[in-house]
Every structure is written in C-alpha cells, then in structure tokens.
Amino acid sequence: MSPKNSNISIRMEKIKVGITHGDFNGISYEIIIKTLLDSRLLDLCTPVVYGSARVAGYYKGMMPEAEGFSFNVITDPEQANPKRANMIVCVDENVKIEPGQPTVISGQYAIASLNAAVRDLKAGKIDVLVTCPINKKNTTGDDFGFIGHTEYLAAQFGDAEPLMFMVSDTLRVGLVTMHMPLVRVPGAVTTEAVLEHIRALKRSLERDFRITGPKIAVLGLNPHAGDDGLLGTEEQEIIIPAIQSAKYENILAFGPFAADGFFGSGAYRKFDAVLAMYHDQGLAPFKALTFADGVNFTAGLSVVRTSPAHGVGFDIAGKMVADPAPMRAAIYRAIDIYRNRQVFDAASADPLQHFSKNDRNERGGGEQKGGGRGGNRRGNGNNGGGEGRNESAGRRDADVAELLKADETAAQATADTDASLAAEV
C-alpha cells in the first residue's frame, strides 16, 4: 500500500520482523518453520528469529516438507539476508528439549528470546515484533515479574495504557481488563477505565487500521447488560456514563450490549470494533469465530507487536499437526499496521498535504459515498470493487442506525439486546 503523493516521505523497503521463539517445548518452532517455508513471505519482510538453531533443527527434522529449509545464522539484525529466514542464537544451545512439558529452562529461554528481541527493537534494528506464545507458569518468577507480553512491553517502552486488541479480518475486540482474576474485574471496571479504553480503540482504529469515523460497540458487564439494574447496576452507573462522555468527544460509541445476543446474532459485523469488559467475555467469542486468522495485537504501544491468538499448544507439541495460519496472520498484520502508521503519521505531521487534483477527487469520492479509508481496508483487503465497498459501507451505516434506534435513552441502552438485535440483523 504505497501512497501516491511523493511529498509524503515513507520508508518502503522490506520490514525486518523480529520473531521470538516463545516456549520451545510448545508448537512455536513448528509454526515458525511452517510459516517461513512459504517463500512469498520474503517478498514483504526479512524475518529474524531469536532462538536456538539446535532446537529449530530438532523440530525441522520432524517435518519432511522442511528438508531443504535452513536458517541463516547471524549475530546482529544488520547482517540479515533479505532473501533468507535469519536466526540470532540468544540461548545456550546445550539444552534438553521436552515437547509438551513446561520446564524451567524453556521458560527462561522464552524470556531470553524476548529480551534479546526487545533490545534490538529499542535500537531500531528490527521494525516490528511478533511473539510466539509463552507459558505463564514458568515465566512469572523473579526473573521476569510480568503476567504476560502485554504488561512486559508496556513497561519496557514506557507506555502506561496498553490495550489488548484481538483482531481479524471480520472482528476486532479490545479489553478493559486483561489478565485479572474475575473476582477483581468489577472493581477495575470504572467509568474512567471504560472511557479511556474507548478512546484507545478509536486511536488504534484510525492510526493502525486507517478507519475513518470508527463505530465502537461497548458490552455490558452483567448478564443481559444488567436488565435495567435488576442484575447489576454497573451498566447504569459506570458504563453508560462512559459511553455518553465518549459521544461528547465525538466518538461513535454505542451500547452497552448483552454479549451473548450481540455475538450470537452477528451484530458485531456492524461495528469496527467491540470493547469487552473482561478477558473471556471478549476472547471466547473471538476465538470461536476467527481462530484461523486471529491475531493478538498490543495497541497503545509506541512499537508494533503482534502474536498468534493461541497458546503454547503443549497438548499437540511434537505431533506436527499445528496450523501455521495464525502465525502467518500475525506477521502480515504486523506489516500492515507498521505501514498504516507510517502513512497516518506522515499525513498527521502535515495535514494540509498538497495532493494532486486527481488524488483529491479519488480520495474524496470514496469518502463522500460512505466508504472512506476505513471502508477500503475492511474485509480481505482486496483493492478492487470500489463501488461495492461503498455500497457495503452504506448498508453497514444504515444497519447501525437501525440497530441503535433503541439507544435514544440511557435506560433503553441497558436493556437486554437479544430480541432487538435478532429482529434487526
């Protein structure tokens, strides 16, 4: 996606993608190697894996299709061969490999890989970071001190409010609370927290996904979104005031919606993103609906980090049955977000760009019909069929308008959405 205006200075050479090996006793090396076997990936990026050549060789030996595959072993990303899969060995090669077992050493090596990649990311030697899954049981000791990648990266880069943002081509879900025991969730769901995460979603949708005027659906905390206070008052006292404040800031935020009816009826398709109150409320439907191309993206960071939206896979480790599609999607998504940020930041630095008349007409035409930049980036990213996209965006806007007729008052917004959504979808 190259901008037409030569006045916007954007670095368009291949992106260096740093890949951490996660817990090597899981499926990480299997999905890494399977992904990198597709040489088309090298047309878009230069991969640099932080890990162990010996461990990679162990798993490669279980894959007949990888017989001719090898890593180009280097010591610095600047030595990376743009036509090869590269590896920086950052752990002791004399290690015991136990597929399916979360060992102390596999946890330590997961952190060593992450630390090495983050060091190079800070130095600008790699452009984006894609992390393979880690196991929280063997990485939460004194040597690490964080519950997950998101919290660790926020501390490393000084970003106070990271947003766990699960994204795919058809659904995007952000979380108000992340890795938190359910008993603590109600106390963490405050008006300020909900409002800030609505703002964070809007910023990410505009900058990272280039969606103009994004529409955000906000879920309730209680069953049936509280049923007008019968099943809890958090919707009326906390979530609705946050949504109203967002609207005062010209953010298109709507709800709160009951999660079961919202996802079950397909109403999520009418919004650009969904804000869930807690981990399983958002991730359970996300993974059920979009597992093959689901990506965990940490929004709100000054750097780009993605991860496949699945765990370490100890139950299938060493069986060579893991699907590499989520890993591939994580790499492609990181590249897209990095490019989108380049375009957005360049345009924001000089919002009065001197576009040619043809550029202005082309850009203006789509937005006037309701497509906008966001409409052109939705779905599978196909650049063809502009008229169809504009019609689709128009229908989506009409659907949202119809869906939100019941949102005229705060009381109506808290009502159970099962029946209303089913009637409107």
N, C-alpha and C positions, 0 to 999 in steps of 0.2 A: 504494500500500500504506500505508494510514493506520492507526495504532494506535488501538484502541478506548478505551484508558484516557486520559482527558483530563488525568490528573496528569503524563503524560509530555509535556514541552514540546519540540515538534519543529517546526522551520520548514518549512512545507509549501507556500510559494509556489514559482513556477516557478524552476527551477535555471538559472543562467547558465552556459552551456557555452562555454568558450574553445576555439577551433579554430585550430591553426597550419597554415600552408599547405604546409609541407614543401618539397620541391624542386619549384618551379613548372614545370620542364621535364618533369616526370613526369605522372602522372594525377591529382594531388591536386585541382586545381580542377575537373576533370571529376567526380570522385566527390563533392566538396563540393557543387557545384551540383545534381547529380542527387539527392543526399540531401535538400537543403533545398527542392527543388521539391515535396516531399510536405508539404503544409501541416499534416498531422496532427502532425508533429514539434513544431510551435509550441504545441500543447496541453500539452506536457510540459516544454519548456525554451525559453530565449531564447538562440539561437546568436549568438556573437560571433566572427567570423573575423579573424585577424590576418594581413594580407597586402597585396595590391595590387589596387585597383579596376580598373586598366588591364589587368592580367594576367587578372583574372576576366572582364572584358569580352571579351578576346581568345578565351578558351575558350567563353564563353557564345555567342559568335557562331557557333560550330560546332555548336550544339545547337538545332535548330528547336523542340524542346519547351520550351526555356527563353526563348522570345521575350518573354514578359511578365514574366520574373523580373528582379529587381534587388536590390542590396544597399542597405541604409540606412547610409550612411557617417557614422561618428561619431568622436569623438576620445577618448572615455572610456566604459568599460562602463556607467557610471551613466546615460549618455544612451541606452542601448539601447532600442529599441522592442520590446516583448514580442510584437508581432504580425508582426514582420518578421525577415528574416535581416539581421544587422548586420555591419558591417566597420569595423575600425580599420586605416587605412593606416599601415603602420610601415616602409615601404621607399620608396626613390626610385622614382617612377612612370616615369621615363625609363629603361626597361630593355629590353634585347633579349631576346625570347622565342624559344627554340630547342627546340621539343618533341623529346624523345628524346635530348637532349645534356646531360650533366652538366658545366655550366660553372662557372667560379669564382664568377661573380656569383649564380648560382642557389643555390650552396652558402652564400654569405654571406647571402643573403636568407632562406634557410631558418633560419639561426641568429638573424637579426634578428627574425624572426617568433616563434621560440621564446623569446628573451629578453624580448620585449615581453609575451607571454602569461604567462610565469612571474612577471614583475614584478607584473602585476595579480592573479595567483593569490596571491602572497605578501601583497598588500594587501587581500585579501578581496573584490576587485571582481568576480571570477568564482568560481564554485564548484568546477568540475571542469575538467580539461584533456584534450582529445582531439587527438592529434598525427598529422598526415599524415606519410608516410614521408620520410626524408632519405637522401641518398646518402653513405656513409661516406668515399668517396674525396675528395669536395670539401667535407667538413665536419670533417676531423680535423687541420687545421692549427693554427698557433699561436693563431688567433682563437677556437678552440673548445676543443681539448685533450681531448675525450672521444670514446670509441669509439661511443657511441650515446646515445639518450634516457635509458635507464635509469641509466647512470652519471652523466650530467649532472644529472638531477633529484635523485638521492641526494645529490650534493654541494651542490646549491642549497638543499635543505631539511634538511641535516644528518642524514640518515637513513643509518646505517652499513651496513645489510644489506638492500638492495632485493632483491626476488625477482621474476624474470621469470616471469610466470604466464600461460600461454596458456589461454584459457577459451572455452567454447562451451556450448550447451545440453546437449551429450552427453558432453563430455570436457574435463577440466582437467589441464594438465601444467605442473609447476614444474621449474625447472632448478637444479642445484647449481652448475654453471659456466655462464657466459653467452658473451660474445664473446671466446673464447680459442682460440688455435691448439690443434689436437688433441694435439700433442706435449706440451703443458703440462698437459693435463687430468689424467693420473694423479697428478701431484704435488699438484694442487689438491683432489683428492677425498680428504679426510681424515675421520676419524670425527667430529671437531668440526664440520666443514662440513656433512656429511650430517645430523647431528643437528640443527644449527641450522636447516637448511632444512626438515626435517620439522616442527620447532616453528613455523616461519614459515608453512608451509602450513596447519597446524592453526589458527593465529591468524586467518589470512585467511579460511579456510572458515567459521569461526564468526562473525567480525565482518562480513566483506564479502559473504558469501553466506548467512548465517544458517542454517548447517547444524549441527545438534547432534550431537556424537559422530562427527565425520567419520572415514571409513575411508580410509587413505592407502596406496597401493601404491608400493613402492620398487623401482626397476630395478637390475640389476647393471651393472657397468662392462664386463666382458669378455663375449665370445660365450658363449652358454649359461650365463650367470651364473657363469662360472668352471669349471663342471663339477667341483665338489669340489676345486678347486685345480689341476686339470690344465691349465686355460687361463688361469691367473692366480689370485693369492691375495688380491686386493683385497676380494672379497666376504667371505671368511672373516676377514680381519684388520682390515678397515675398516668395511664396510657393515653386516654383521651386528651387530657391537658397537653401532653407532649405532642400529639398529632395536631392539635389546634395551634400550638406555638409554631410548629413546622409550617403550617399553612400561612401564618402571619409572615413567615420568611419566604413566602412564595415557593415552598417545596410542595410538590404534588404527593402528599402522603394521605393514605386513607385507611380506615378501619376503626376499631380493632375487629378482626375477623376470627371466627372459631376455626382452629387449624384443621379439624377433621373434614368439615364441609368445604373449606377453602381448597384443600388439595384434592379431596375426593371428587369434587365437581369439575375440576380442571380450571377453576377461576384464576389460578396462578399464571396461566398463559396470557392474561390480560394486563399484566404488570411487568415492569422491567426488573423488579427485584422484590423480595419479601424479607421483612425483618421479623425473625423469631425471637422469643424471649429467652429460650434456653436451648442447650445443645441438642437433645434428642427430638425436641419439637421441630427443629429445622432439619437436622441431618437424617432422621429416619425417612421422611418423605423424599428428601433429596436423593438419597442413595437408592431408594426403591424405584424412583422414576428415571434417574440419569446415571446409573452406576458406570456404564461403559465409557462415557466421556466426562465424568465428574472430576472437577479439579478443586483442590483446596488452595485458595489464593489469600494471602495475608494483605488486605488493603490497609491503607493508612501508614504504611512504611515508606521511607524515602527511597527504598530499593524494591525491586520486584522479586518476590518469592512465591513459587507455586509448589504443589505436591500432588501426587495422585490421591484421589479421595478414597483410599482404603488403608487398611492396617498392614502390619508386618507379614501376615499370612503364614504364621508358624504351622498351621494345620496342613498346608499344601507345600511347604518348603521342601525342595529337593525332588518334587514329583514332576516338575516341568509342565505343569498344567495352568500356570498363572497367565492371565490375559494382560498383554502389554498395552492395551488401548488406553487405560487411564494415565499411564506414564507418558505415552506419546502425546496425549491431550495436554498434560501438564507442561511439556516442553513447548508445544505450539502456543499454548495460552500465554506462557511467559514471554515468548517472542512478540505476540500480538500486543500485549499490554505495554511492553517496552516501546514498541513503535508508536502506539497510540499516545503514550506520554510524551514522546518526542514531538509529535505533531501538535498536541494540545499545548504543551509548554511553549513551543515556538510561537504559536498563534497568540497565546496569552501575553507573551512578552511584548508583542506589538499587535494589539487587537485591530488596528486600522491598517491591515496589510493592503498593499496596492495590487489587488487581484486584477487580472485582465477582464475585459467585458465578458468574454465567453465563460471564464471561471465564475464570475459573479452570477451570470444567468443560469449556469448549470447548478451551482450550489443553491441559489435562491429558488429555482424551480422545484427541487425536491422538497425543500422545507415548507414552501407555501402550500404544497399538497398534503402535508402531514407526514412525509417520510422522514426528512431531516437526516442528520448524520446518524442518529440512533437507528432509524428505520433501515438504513443501508448496512448496518453492522449486525442486525439481528439474524437469527436462523443460522444457516450453514455458511454464511459469509459469501455467498455467490454474488458476483458483481453484476450479473445480468438481470434483466427483468425489472427495470426501474419502475415502470407503470404498475406492475403487480405489487411491488413493495409499497408504493404509495397507497394503493387501494387497500392493501393489508393493514397498513398503519392507520388509515382512516377508519377501517372497520374496528380495529383494536380500540381507538379512541371512543368510537360510538359505544362499543361494548362496555368500556369503563364508565362512560357517562351513565349508561343504563344501570350498570351494576351499583353505582354509587348514589342512585336516587334516594336510597334509604339512609344516606349519610347526612341528611339535612340537619338533624339534631344529634346531640351527643348521646341521648338515650337510645335513639334508634341505632346508632353505630355500635352499641354494645350488645344488641340483640343477636340471638343465635342465627347464623347465616346459612344454616343447612337448607332450609326451604327456599329462601330468597335466591341463593346462588344457584340452586338446582333449577329454578324456574327461569333464570336469566342466561345460563350458559347454553 
